[in-house]
């Protein structure tokens, strides 16, 4: 399974609670925090919900 790196680039302040919880589930708690995760359908669905606040890049392993 391929891996992706997710980085939080916009603040979750003044965003719906559901989006804040999605970011928390992805493990992004602070600005410019990055996480490498496997690109499962569940993760990609969460990424789509908050794509306006994050950047996504593919990781070459």
JOCORWO-V722366 format. One line per field, one symbol per residue. burial: I if it has 24 or more other C-alpha atoms within 12 Angstrom, else O. Layout:
burial = ???
This chain:
burial = OOOIIIIIOOOIOOOOOOIIOIIOOIIIIOOOOOIOIOIOOOIOOIIOOIOOIIIIOOOOO
